[in-house]
Amino acid sequence: MRNKYALLLAAMAALSAPGAGAESTSDILSRIEAETLVLKAREKQLEIQSSIVSKQNEIAVKQSMTTAITQPVVVGDPLIRAIEGMGGKMYATLQLSDGSVVDVQQGDVLASGMKIVAISAREVVALSKDSRRVRLGAYAQQNNGFNPGFPGAGLSLPAPQLRSVAR
């Protein structure tokens, strides 16, 4: 509604201006309408450019997350032994490269200079000394061979009875 009044006022001002008699009212309104269409097209162009930048940012964030998730475990980085806690109060138990075990929470700095920046139910993310985000790997217990006390898979059968042969 304001645009119509603004157009009407602009047309009246143009008619009252000296030398305006040479340009007709319909010419003035046509010119104003053309300028309005150009402005609307520019607005639409800016909206599309903004959308493109937003999508590019989303893609960049997903690519950086994928890179962080798929990066290999570096020898010497701490390993996750356990993660516990609820909500925003999460703790992680880490095993350091020297074999020691330490409990950390977000914001703690390790002796190696790594800073714990995020702990969630499934991952611990640290910031290395060179400001690189590192997703810590999980601790995997080493299997040192056969353990006869460990139950095997499937059903266990009773040991066969040895019969003594009487002669």
Secondary structure, DSSP 8 states (H G I E B T S, - for coil): -HHHHHHHHHHHHHHHSTTGGGS-HHHHHHHHHHHHHHHHHHHHHHHHHHHHHHHHHHHHHHHHHHHHHHS---TTS-EEEEEEEETTEEEEEEE-TTS-EEEEETT-B-TTS-EEEEE-SS-EEEE-TTS-EEE-EE------S--TTS--SS-------------
